[in-house]
Amino acid sequence: MKFKPRKSFERDLARLAKLDISIINDVKDAVNLLLENGHLPAEYQEHALERRWTGYIECHLRDTPSGSTPSATNDVLMIYRWDLDTLVLIGVRVGSHHQLFNGLNSNK
């Protein structure tokens, strides 16, 4: 297996790295675990997406601490999918709930 980020993933990660460089390590850790095990530990809350994102998987790299307001650096998700025909993990997007799903996953 190998990892292949889409351009959107690379742009998202570059934007987040300007806010907090340590996010890159969080992403690398998750990608390495996925490549080694095919799935993530429970704390990542890995789950399949629906509607417009059917076929993709989301995991939580950082969750907003209780009592805090979600931000671009404390609410970080990664969206990916597997291409098993070519044995590739494809990184699609990385960012906050607001950035990734702000009205874009409706039924319309």
C-alpha positions, 0 to 999 in steps of 0.5 A, a space after each residue: 500500500 502507498 499513500 497518494 494525496 489529492 491536490 485538495 488534500 495538499 492545499 488543505 494541509 499546507 493551509 493548516 500547517 501555517 496555523 499549527 505545524 504539528 498538524 502535519 505530524 497528526 496526519 502522518 501518524 494517522 496515514 502510517 497507521 492506516 497503511 500498516 493496519 488498514 484501519 485506525 484505533 477507536 480514538 480516531 472515530 473512523 467512520 464511513 460518510 454518506 450522501 455526497 461523500 458516500 464511499 469516503 471515510 472520515 477520521 478525527 485527528 483532533 477533537 475540540 476540547 469540552 467547553 472550547 469553541 471549535 477552530 481550524 486547529 482543534 477540530 481537525 478531520 481527515 477524509 480519505 478512501 481506499 483504491 483497492 484495485 491499485 492498493 492506494 490510500 487516497 487522501 482527499 481533504 483535511 480540515 475542520 467540520 466547518 471547512 469540509 462540510 459547511 452545507 456541502 453534504 446535504 441531500 440536495 
